[in-house]
């Protein structure tokens, strides 16, 4: 708990929306040594995941834990931290943080980081304090605090967005876990979004969870960040949501896509997009699964052997080279085949669209046209007929 005897009241105040009401709070100066980072801060969720995958737990000593998380704050966005640090050094801290009386920072982790570094660098005694609103955690439920955090994160245009994977982790924690604090409708209201958009984000987040389980590393979110999988996961979500995939084929489609995500290099999003028409074609998907049957089984076995599914030190998914090459070979072959098939059918699809447009012509409106419009209408009919005759001649059909 923060020692209130060493907290200094300032003349500043700050409006906060909390418990659904705007309230005016006094701003105080708190020594940095009284504070600690919030380990549940969504902006560093994947970094926390990475640390805990290599360590049993965080140090109990607050300053040791703070030093570790400070490193995450800097590594997650060094340019923004540098900008914040320079701004505070030149103009002092302009925006107050929000802190609970137990010392945990609710809002202002980057400002806290900048002040810690400026203080260590000997830039002046004034940087050894943070200006903040001090909230009594006993006065608010965990859900009210989280609601307040969401309001802060989404209410201001200048707020810098999360890493997209960290955002998905927050969605998982707030909406999908067994004891998730929010319903989709509540969450949508607090972040000024729609329930439809929130539901879609939940589906992408769940797909992330499914992928981590597929590679044998459940909830190790840092792996998804390291692979930069926001784009591929969203592309996979669009494909798997398609009504063109029959219900009994969803699992096969998902496994092929997950194996591809784990195997592909380079522009993974584009390569997954190229697979869209393959997995949506039931016959072709079955052919892919048949050709990859043993390979998919081998990959599954590999992922679920202890300590084999990632390369030590960088957490990049490691598919055995033979299986990796097979997945790339087969999926690329069928994607190219589908492109060629689509190209061959392109003239047919064009004519189908033309016929649809012709069927849209209102015959009653034609009857009511004036003479000038009739002349123009007739001219188009002649030109269309000439083009159709030319195309028919190419088919050698009488």
Secondary structure, DSSP 8 states (H G I E B T S, - for coil): ---GGG-EEEEEEEEEEETTEEEEEEEEEEEGGG-B--TT-GGGHHHHHHHHHHSSS--SSHHHHHHHHHHHHHHH-HHHHHHHHHHHHHH---S-EEEETTSBEEE-HHHHHHHHHHHHTT--GGGGEEEEEEE-GGGS-HHHHHHHHHHHHHH-TTS----HHHHHHHHIIIIISTT-S--HHHHHHHTT--HHHHHHHHHHHHHHHHHHHHTT-TT-HHHHHHHT-HHHHHHHHHHHT-TTS-GGGHHHHHHHHHHHHHH--S-HHHHHHHTHHHHHSHHHHHHHHHHHHHHHHHHHHHHTSTT-SB-TTT--B---HHHHHHHHHHHHHHHHHHHHHHHHHHHHHHHHHHHHHHHTS-HHHHHT--HHHHHHHHHHHHHHHHHHHHHHHHHT--
